[in-house]
Amino acid sequence: MWCCSAVDVYVSNPHGEDTENVKGCFISGCTGGTLSRKITPKTAPPKEKKKIVVPSPYMFMHIDDHVRKKTVRTGAPVTSSPKSQDIILEEVEENDYPKATPVDVAKNVKSLVTYLVGPCKSDIEKVRAFYYWICNNIGFDRKYVYPKRESPNDPNVILRHGTAASSEGYTNLFSALCRSVSIPVKKLKGYVKDTKFDPEEPFTQLDEPEHAWNAVYVGHDWRFVDCAWGAGFEDEEGIYHRRYEEFWFMTDPENFINDHFPYLRNDPMSSEMWQLLKRPVSLEEYNKTVRVEAVTKDWGVEFSHREPIIVFRKELHIIVKTTIVPIMQITATLDTSDKVNMDAYVATFRDSEDHYKILVRPPSPGVYILKLAGKREGDTAPRTPGLVKYILKCTDINNLVKTFPFSYTAAQTFQVCILEPTYRDLEPNAPIKFRIASPFLGDVFIEDIVLEKIDDYTWEGEILTPKKSGQYLVVYGTTSETADHRRKQPLYKFNIL
């Protein structure tokens, strides 16, 4: 008796026209079944945003939990944390995984698919299982040497070794998993703005596309997936870091195009179509848009300057606006092109709850690197995620440029703006006028001296600086809710020359 099965074969329709699907049967040796030829869905922008289709990654918690349970030779499953990659053994009942054995689960594409789709009830859950498993189980090593006669981009080879030597390896494996359950999938190649991208050496159509990713058809829409970037990243020194990234799962096209430009050689029309945008961008536009980090797009952070290279005279003002996630702090670092620190010549001011102003005043003409990082409200993690990096070209400066006062975190928290003095180094034994503005402070102090409040938001007063050089003055503030001077928050610090 034949073992019946069903096979769906997707074929491309070059004209994008709807045609009828064709059904038939097949016989191969002692097996047979039904065969369906389906037309690959037409390429078009998705009708709904990711936040509508995937309002929260927690909707996949049962899928993610199942994916994390992989077996080891002792028969006990292993849970791999998507953040730390630490391996933790869990005790489970033997019948929890009746079909999962050390040999079967990740031996090949067929056995892995059988395990992963076990609890899945929809295509989007299957795609989630594939993405989550790949990102948390396939490592990356450009120099990895596979045995002879084994293709480094073959999905089953990658499964056996648990390592991909290129983004194409991730892409091929994801494609194979999707095709095994008849989910339409497309492998795309093109240019990406990774950490090594230099905007002064823009991409041209003569460059060879070196990165690959997928488009997958779920829920009646094409969606982007980048398993390689979802699994980790290479820093500016070329060191690879394993770190799961949720952002690259079903990413919206308008966010994806910031750093992924599909380029199918000799097929410009298809290249544009696979941007999945209503108005495709040109390669020139792509090159002239500053690369922002995934967290920047996820939090809805917007910048007044969208170009990666900014040419200016004397002073530069960059406005930062937050639209989705409230940010409690933005830090700015400034370096010369040869990595000499110039942080004293950049200042960050919080104008309102969702607006920040970055002020750059270089000490001399030249090329500088400005990096912005930010923390969202309630985040107590020590790491401050990067947001964006600019190349600054200063052509002229003001005479006798002075450094900005050192700013503490509380200055941004309470939206403090220092009006006078705007430079860090003060003369000893000299009368200095201070003017401070904030909508949230109750009192302002220079050390223990209280400044006079002249209106609802402004304090001022004249202070005689210390007589000895090498000392410093600190500006403190208390919130309007309490006048407890013991809870003063440091705002700014000045040096006495």
N, C-alpha and C positions, 0 to 999 in steps of 0.2 A: 504494500500500500504506500502510495506516495505521501511524503510529508509536505503538506500545503503551507505556503507562505505568501506574503504579499510584498511586492517591490514597487516603489515609486521612482520613476526616472524623470528628472527635470531637464527640459531642453530650453535653450534660449530662444526668444522670439525677437529677432533684430529690429522689427518694426514696432514693437510694443503693443501690438493689437491683440485683442482677446480672441482666442480660438478655442475650439472644443478640445477637452482632454480625450485621450485615446486609451481604451482599456483592452487587454488581451490576456493571454496566458503564456507560460513558458514551461519547458521541460528540459531538465539537465540531469542526465544520468538517471538516478532513481528518485529524483526530487522534482517537484513542480509547484506551480502556484499561479497567482494572478499577477499581471504586469500592467502598470498604469504609467502612461506617458503624460506628464503634466507640464504646462507652460510655465517657465520661471516668471514669477510676479514682476510686473512692470516697475522699473526704477522710478521712484518719486519721493519727495520729501514726506516724512512722517506727518500724520494728521494731528497727532497729540504730542505734547511735551513729555519728557521722561517722568517728571514729577506727577503726572496724571496716571501714567501706566505703572510706575514704580514709586508710589508716594513715600515708601520707606523700605530700606533693605531688610527690616525686620519681618516683612511679609514673606521672606524666604527663609525664616529661621529654621523651619522643619527640614527644608532642603539642605541648608548649610550644615545643620547638625548631622544629617545623614551622610553628606559628602565627607565630613571630617573623620568619620569612622572608617578607617581603612585597616586592613588586617596585617599582622606581622606573623613571623614564622611560629610564634608560640600559640597562635590562634586568637590572641587578644587584639582588639582594635586599637588603633592609635589615633589620638586627636592632635592635630597640628594647629596651633594658634595662628590665625592670619596675621597677627602683628609681630609676634616674636619668633615664630617658627620653632619654638621649643616643643619637644616631643613629650607627651603625657600619656601614660598607659591607663586605660579605663577597664574596670571589671564589668562584664556584661553577661547576660544569660546566653548559653550556647546557642539557643534557637533564635536569637536576635538576628543572626546572619546565616541562615541555612544554606545560602548559595555562595557565600563569600569565603573563599579559601586563600591562603597565601599565594597559590599558583594562579588562581583564576581571575582575581579582581582587576589587576592592572597588567595582566600578561599581554593583552592586545586590545585593539579598539573594540572588538565585538564583546569581549567579556567585561570591559570597563563600562561600556554603554549599558549593558544588561544590569549591572549593579547600580549605576548612577540614576537611572530613570525609574528605579523601583517605586519611590513614593510620589513621583511626578504625575500630575493630573492635567497638565497643559504644556504646550510648546515652550512658553516662557519659563516655566519651571525647569524644563529639560535644559534649555539654554543656560539658565542660571547654574544648574548643577555642573554643566561642562565648564563654564567660565571659572566657577569657584574652585573646582578640583584642579584645573590646570594651573591657576595662579598660585595655589598653595602646595602643589606637588612637583611642578616642573621647574628645575633650577635653570640658571643661565650662565654660560661660560663660552666666550668667543673662541677660546683656545682649546676647547675640549676636543680630544682626538677619539673618534669612533673607530672600531675595528674595520679593517679593509673589507670591501664589498658591501658595507652598510652605508646607506644614504643618510646623511645627517638631517635631512628634512623629511624622512619617512616617519609617519606617525607611530608605527609600531616600534621602530628603532628608538625614537624619543621616549616612548613609554618604558622600554626595557632599561634604558640608561637613566631615566629621570632627569635628563638634562637636554636643553636646547642650545645650539651654538649660534642661533640667529633668531630674529623675530619671525622669519618664515617658518621655522620649526613649530612655534606656538600656533601660528595661523593654520598650518596644514593639519595639526592635531585637532584643533577646534573644528575645522571644516569636516574632517573625517567623522568626528563624533556627531555632528549635526546631520550629515548625509546618512548616517546609519539609522536615523529615526525619521528620515524623509523631511527634514527641515531645510528649506532653501537657504543656501549660504554662498557668499561670494568672497574670494580672496582678492584683496586690493593691495597695490604697492604704490609708493610715492615718497614724497619728501616730508621729513618731520623736523620740528624745532626741538631738539633735545638739549641737554645741558651744554653740549659742545657747539651748538649753533652760534655762528658768528654773523650778525646782521651786516657786517661790512664785507662779507663774502656771500652775497645772496645766491639762491639756487637759480640755475638756468635749465632750459630744456635739454641741454647737452649733458647734464649730470645724470648719473645712473641712480634710479630710485633704490634706496637701501633699506627701507623699512616696510613691513607688511602688517596688515590688520584685516579684520573681517567686517562684512556687512551680513546681517542675518535677518531673515524674514519671520517675524512673530507678530501676532495680533493684527494682521493685515497691514503691516508697515515694515519697511526696512530700517534696521537699527545698527549702530556701530558698536563694535566690540574690539578692544585691543588687549589681548591676554598677555602680551609681552610687557606692556607698561603696567598692567594690572598686577603682575607678579613682582615687580621691583623696578629699580632704576639705576643708571650709572651716574655718578656724580661728575663734577668738572675735572676730577683727576682720573676718571676712567675706572673708578672702583665701583663694583656692583653691590647694591644693597637689596636684600630680599625684604620686601614690604608690600603686603597686600593693599591694593588701591581700589576702592569701590567705584570711583569716578568713571573708570573706563568701561563700565558695563552699561550698554545701551545709551551711550552718550548722545546728547542732542547735537545735531549737525552744526548749529551756530557756535557751539563750544568746541566741537571737534576740529573745525576748520582753522582754529587759531594755531594749531601745531601739527595738523595732518593735512597734507595736500595730495590727493590721489593723482597719479600721473601714469596713465596707461599709454605707453609709447606708441606713436603713430595712430592714436585714436583720441583726438582732443574732445570729440563730442561725448564719448563715454566717460572720459576723465571728468568733465564738467557734471555730467549726470550723477556720478557717484560721489559728488559733494553732498548730495541730498538737500540742496538749498534751492529756494525759489529764485534767488539771484546768485548764481555762481560767482566766485571771486577769481580774479586773474592771478597768475603767479607773481606778477609785480605787486599787486595788492597784498598778497600773502607775505611776501618778503618785507613789506613796509609796515606790518602790524607787529607790535611788540609781543614777545612770547610771555604768557602769564602761566603761573602754576595751576595745577588742577584745583587746589583748594581756593584759589582766587575766583575761579568760575563757579565753584560750588557755593561759595559764600556770597556771590553777587557783588564783588568788589569792582568798582569802575574807576578809571583814571582819566584825568583831563588830557593827558598826552598818550596817544595810541601808537606813536612811532617808536621804534627801538633805539634810534639815535637822535638825540636832542642837541641842537646847536643853539647857543645863547650867549648873550653879553652880560657881564657883571653879576646878575642874579637870576635864579630860576625858581618859579613857583609851580608846584604840582599839586593839584587838588585830587583827593581820594574820597570817593563816596561809597558807602556800604548800602546795599539794597535788600539783602535777604537775611544774612546773619549779623547781629550786632557785634561790633568789634570794640574791645575795651582799650586796645593799645596797638599802635603802629610804631615800629622801630625802623630807623634809617641808618645805613652804613655807607660811608663814602671812602673810596680808595682811588689812588692814582692808577694809571694803566700798568705800572710796575709794582702794584700792591702795597704802596705806602699808605697807612691809615690817615684819613682826613675827616674823621667823625666830628671833630670840633667845628667844622665848617658846614654842617647840615643840622637843621632843627625841625622838629615836628610839633605842630600845634593842632589842637582839637577845637575847631570852630563851633561845632554843634554835635549833637548825639551821633549823627551819621556822616559828618564832614570833617576831613583832616586836611591840613595844609603842610606840605613839605617845602621848606625854604633852603636852597643851596646857594652858598656864597663862597666860591673857591678862592684860595689865596693867590692864585696865579693862573694865567691862561694855560690850557692843556686839556688832556683827555682824562676823564674820571669814570669810575664805575659806581653807580648808585644802586643799592639793593634795598628793597622794602620788605619787611616781614610783619606779621600781625597775629594777635591773639584774640579769639572770640570771648565774649563774656562767659564767665564761669569756668574757663579753662585754666587748670592749675598745673598742667604738664610743663616740665622745664624747657621743652623744645618749642621755639617760636617758628611756625611754618613760614616759609618764604612766599612772597606774593608776586614780585616782579623784579626784573633787573633792566636798568637802562645804561646805555653808553652816553655820557655827557661830553660835549665838546664846547669848552668855554673859550671864547675868542678875545675877551677883554675883561678887565676887573676894575673895581673902584680902588682909589688910592687908600693905602693902609687898611686893608681888609682885616677885621678882627673876628676872633672865634666867638661862637654862640655860647651862652651860659649852659652849664651841664644841666640836663633835664631829668628829673625823676619820673617814675611811672605815674605818680599821683597827679602830676601836672596835666597829663592827658585825661585821667579819670575825672577830674573836676573841671575840665575844659579851661585851664588857666592860660592866659596870654600875658607874657611879660612885655610891657610897653617901653619901659626904661629901667635900667640900661639893657641894651640888646647885645652886649659883648661880655665875654667871660672874665677877662683880666682887669682888675681895678687897681688904681694907684693907692699906696698906703697913706693913712692919715689924711684922707681927702673927703670932702663932702660930696656925696653921690645921691641924686634924686632917684627914688624907686617908684614905679607905677605898675600896678598889677591889676588884671581884670579877670573876673570869673563869675558865672551865674550861680555857682553852687557853694562858694566859700562863705563862712561866717566871719572869720577874722584872718588877717594876714600878718605875719611877723617876719622881721629880719633878726634872726637869732631870737632874743627875748623882747625886742622892741616892737610894739604894736603899731602898724600903719593906720593912718586915718582913712575912714571910709567916706569918699566924697560923693558917691551916688550908689545906686543899687548894685552895680557890678564892678566898681573901681575903687582901689585903695592906693594911697600915695604917701610919701614922706621922705625927708632928707636924713641920711645916715652918715655919720663919720666913720670911715673905714678904719680897721685896726692899724696901729702904728708900725707893726713889724711885718715884713714881707714873709712869704711862705705860709701865711695863714689863709683862711677862707671864710666867706659868709654864706649862710644858708637861709633861703626863704622858706618859711613854713606856712601852713594854712590849716584851719579847722573848718569842718563843714557847718553849714547854717543850722543843722539840726542840734548841734551841741557846741557849747562854749568851753568844753573841758580842754584846758591848755595842755594837759598831760597826753592828749591824743593828737598832738600836732603831726601833720604829714609833711615830709620834706618835698619841696617843689623844684627849687633851682639852687645851684651852687656856683659861687663866684670865687676866683682866686685872687689873692692879694700879692701883687708883684713885689 
